[in-house]
Amino acid sequence: MEMPLKQIFETEPYGCQQVFL
């Protein structure tokens, strides 16, 4: 995923979990 964390958070609510996990 070469997208900014901000973009992921706004597009995928669960994106944060995948990033941390």
C-alpha positions in Angstrom: 0.0 0.0 0.0 1.8 3.1 -1.2 -1.0 5.4 -0.1 -0.8 8.0 2.8 -2.1 6.7 6.1 -4.7 9.6 6.0 -6.0 8.3 2.7 -6.3 4.7 4.1 -8.1 5.9 7.2 -10.7 7.8 5.2 -11.1 5.0 2.6 -10.8 2.0 4.8 -11.9 2.2 8.5 -10.2 -1.2 9.1 -7.0 -0.1 7.2 -5.5 1.1 10.5 -5.7 -2.5 11.9 -4.0 -3.9 8.9 -1.2 -1.3 9.1 -0.6 -1.9 12.9 -1.0 -5.7 12.5 
